[in-house]
Amino acid sequence: MGRFLEVVGLESLAFAKLMRACKRFWDTEEFVSISQLISKFDEDHLLPLKDCIFDIISQHDTLFEKKDIHELLRNRSEFAYGVLMKERAKNRR
């Protein structure tokens, strides 16, 4: 939307706000829904948001038990790989 309206900084502000919301409300259906939505897009500018989602899933093992997250990781190899790399990094510390 920020690009479309040509408002400088709007997109980064929206991303920052969405990432804060994801971190705070990770155990909600809204987090699952936004994760599914973001997984459908391949744009490079979404990488920081995807990385945030990978972090959250990796940090909260209970998310693996949610059917929709389980399906997301099974059906979207980019998400499965992203979470796997976060888990790997976590185990190397």
VMD Tcl script that draws the C-alpha trace (Angstrom):
set ca {
  {0.00 0.00 0.00}
  {2.86 2.37 0.82}
  {4.34 1.83 -2.63}
  {0.99 2.24 -4.33}
  {0.25 5.50 -2.53}
  {3.90 6.59 -2.78}
  {4.05 7.40 0.92}
  {7.65 7.20 2.11}
  {8.06 4.97 5.15}
  {4.47 3.69 5.26}
  {5.40 0.17 4.23}
  {8.24 -0.15 6.75}
  {6.00 1.27 9.48}
  {3.28 -1.26 8.64}
  {5.81 -4.12 8.65}
  {7.22 -3.06 12.01}
  {3.75 -2.88 13.50}
  {2.77 -6.26 12.06}
  {5.96 -7.89 13.37}
  {5.29 -6.51 16.88}
  {1.73 -7.83 16.71}
  {2.95 -11.26 15.60}
  {5.39 -11.43 18.51}
  {2.72 -10.43 20.98}
  {-0.20 -12.47 19.63}
  {1.63 -15.57 18.43}
  {-0.84 -17.93 20.13}
  {-3.90 -16.75 18.21}
  {-5.73 -17.74 15.06}
  {-4.80 -14.34 13.63}
  {-1.12 -15.29 13.74}
  {-1.89 -18.52 11.91}
  {-3.94 -16.62 9.33}
  {-1.26 -14.00 8.66}
  {1.36 -16.74 8.40}
  {-0.71 -18.54 5.79}
  {-1.31 -15.32 3.87}
  {2.35 -14.24 3.89}
  {3.42 -17.73 2.75}
  {1.59 -17.20 -0.54}
  {3.77 -14.29 -1.64}
  {7.33 -14.49 -3.01}
  {8.24 -10.79 -2.91}
  {11.69 -10.05 -1.46}
  {10.41 -7.13 0.60}
  {8.43 -9.63 2.71}
  {11.57 -11.51 3.82}
  {11.91 -9.65 7.17}
  {8.30 -10.49 8.00}
  {8.77 -14.13 6.99}
  {11.93 -14.28 9.09}
  {9.96 -12.95 12.05}
  {7.33 -15.68 11.54}
  {10.06 -18.34 11.31}
  {11.52 -17.06 14.61}
  {8.16 -17.16 16.35}
  {7.34 -20.69 15.20}
  {10.80 -21.85 16.24}
  {10.52 -20.22 19.67}
  {7.08 -21.63 20.50}
  {6.95 -25.40 20.14}
  {3.21 -25.47 20.80}
  {2.67 -23.90 17.38}
  {3.90 -27.13 15.79}
  {0.83 -28.82 17.27}
  {-1.62 -26.49 15.52}
  {-3.08 -28.20 12.47}
  {-2.83 -25.13 10.24}
  {0.82 -24.46 11.16}
  {1.60 -28.12 10.61}
  {0.01 -27.96 7.15}
  {1.78 -24.69 6.37}
  {5.16 -26.26 7.11}
  {4.28 -29.36 5.11}
  {3.01 -27.48 2.07}
  {5.34 -24.46 1.92}
  {8.93 -25.62 1.69}
  {10.24 -22.05 2.17}
  {8.54 -21.90 5.57}
  {9.68 -25.37 6.58}
  {13.25 -24.52 5.58}
  {13.12 -21.16 7.37}
  {11.96 -22.73 10.62}
  {14.49 -25.55 10.26}
  {17.32 -23.03 9.93}
  {16.08 -21.17 13.04}
  {16.02 -24.46 14.97}
  {19.51 -25.29 13.75}
  {20.82 -21.89 14.84}
  {19.11 -22.29 18.21}
  {20.80 -25.66 18.78}
  {24.25 -24.29 17.94}
  {24.22 -21.73 20.75}
}
mol new
graphics top color blue
foreach p $ca { graphics top sphere $p radius 0.5 }
foreach p [lrange $ca 0 end-1] q [lrange $ca 1 end] { graphics top cylinder $p $q radius 0.2 }
display resetview
